[in-house]
Amino acid sequence: MLLFSVLTAAVAPGVSLLTYLYLRDRYEAEPIHMVARMFVLGILVVVPIMVIQRGLQLWLGDHSVWFAFGESAGVEEFVKWFVLYHVIYNHTEFDEPYDGIVYAASISLGFATLENVLYAIYSPATFGTLLVRALLPVSGHALFGIMMGYYLGKAKFAPKHLSKYFIAISLVLPVLLHGTYDWIMITVRTNWMWFIIPFMIVLWIWGLRKMNHANSRSPFRFLVREDEIKL
């Protein structure tokens, strides 16, 4: 019974955040099965990511900067981006800018959820530590996904000469943000909350603005307004 409660506490943050981001889609909600598919893919990429990270650690070591920006952030964000780009980017359901945020957050939170479950199983997790993980690494993955998805959404609907630029940002920006988060957690031994909490607050404000901006560029907003006028 205790194990079930701990696992529920480990799964709840990722599912709750994904539900929130899904419901923020104002105009054309994505099919549930597509969102679930990306969430499951996020779970499935955990194993290959762990294998790649272990290989890089044995080959190149794990000094702080390399671990934060390369082995951890670089590998995780690249694999998520690679799957997202090849599975969703050209899919017919990706038909408005906010869709990029929903799908990127789905794969990111699938990854974060399994990571949280593994932590709960193999570490002496308490509800307090799981709460901290919900507020920090799990929400961090959601925010990195928001940034990735926002710029993939911009790339999808931008002119061709700008599309590659936004695609590059959709990979580089999450790596830099994720790497900065990891670097703070690795190098700041005491009073780390004085650094990570402001960082997360800035990310949330930035992420919410990106979400609002993506929604404001939906091609379906005009259809909704026409229906409201008719009513």
Rosetta blueprint (number, residue, H / E / L):
1 M L
2 L H
3 L H
4 F H
5 S H
6 V H
7 L H
8 T H
9 A H
10 A H
11 V H
12 A H
13 P H
14 G H
15 V H
16 S H
17 L H
18 L H
19 T H
20 Y H
21 L H
22 Y H
23 L H
24 R L
25 D L
26 R L
27 Y L
28 E L
29 A L
30 E L
31 P L
32 I H
33 H H
34 M H
35 V H
36 A H
37 R H
38 M H
39 F H
40 V H
41 L H
42 G H
43 I H
44 L H
45 V L
46 V H
47 V H
48 P H
49 I H
50 M H
51 V H
52 I H
53 Q H
54 R H
55 G H
56 L H
57 Q H
58 L H
59 W H
60 L H
61 G L
62 D L
63 H L
64 S H
65 V H
66 W H
67 F H
68 A H
69 F H
70 G H
71 E H
72 S H
73 A H
74 G H
75 V H
76 E H
77 E H
78 F H
79 V H
80 K H
81 W H
82 F H
83 V H
84 L H
85 Y H
86 H H
87 V H
88 I L
89 Y L
90 N L
91 H L
92 T L
93 E L
94 F L
95 D L
96 E L
97 P H
98 Y H
99 D H
100 G H
101 I H
102 V H
103 Y H
104 A H
105 A H
106 S H
107 I H
108 S H
109 L H
110 G H
111 F H
112 A H
113 T H
114 L H
115 E H
116 N H
117 V H
118 L H
119 Y H
120 A H
121 I H
122 Y H
123 S L
124 P L
125 A L
126 T L
127 F H
128 G H
129 T H
130 L H
131 L H
132 V H
133 R H
134 A H
135 L H
136 L H
137 P H
138 V H
139 S H
140 G H
141 H H
142 A H
143 L H
144 F H
145 G H
146 I H
147 M H
148 M H
149 G H
150 Y H
151 Y H
152 L H
153 G H
154 K H
155 A H
156 K H
157 F H
158 A L
159 P L
160 K H
161 H H
162 L H
163 S H
164 K H
165 Y H
166 F H
167 I H
168 A H
169 I H
170 S H
171 L H
172 V H
173 L H
174 P H
175 V H
176 L H
177 L H
178 H H
179 G H
180 T H
181 Y H
182 D H
183 W H
184 I H
185 M H
186 I H
187 T H
188 V L
189 R L
190 T L
191 N L
192 W L
193 M H
194 W H
195 F H
196 I H
197 I H
198 P H
199 F H
200 M H
201 I H
202 V H
203 L H
204 W H
205 I H
206 W H
207 G H
208 L H
209 R H
210 K H
211 M H
212 N H
213 H H
214 A H
215 N H
216 S H
217 R L
218 S L
219 P L
220 F L
221 R H
222 F H
223 L H
224 V H
225 R H
226 E H
227 D H
228 E H
229 I H
230 K H
231 L L
